[in-house]
Amino acid sequence: MGKSSKKQTVKFVLDCTAPVEDKVLDVASFEKYLHDRIKVDGKTGALASNNVVISREKNKLTVASPADLGFSKRQLKYLAKRYLKKQQLRDYLRVVASNKNTYELRYFSISGGDDEEAEE
């Protein structure tokens, strides 16, 4: 019975390592933002009653939910982007899927046009 309960849990990870190390992003406030705004069945604040758990390990946030709940990874990306916009970091950071169940906050890689001008 223990095996079947493990299979029914879906975990999504938000990796905030780069911005946190540069002291640009506060993981605790991001976790609270997600906790307040994640919707389950169209209602916010229904996380505990539906067994959705948000946990934090250093620079990573993990959202675990029952598989039959149908929690979408896309909603996490949407909320992450809204949080970045609210913190005025949306111009510098982007939310990228690094694998099937993981989103990563990365800096935009801006290559200046200096190389092209030097060649001419």
ABEGO torsion letter per residue (X at the ends): XAAAAAAABBBBBBBAAAAAAAGABBAAAAAAAAAAABBBGGBBGAAAAAGBBBBBBEABBBBBBBAAAGBBAAAAAAAAAAAAAAAGAAAABBBBBABAABBBBBBBBBBBAAAAAAAX
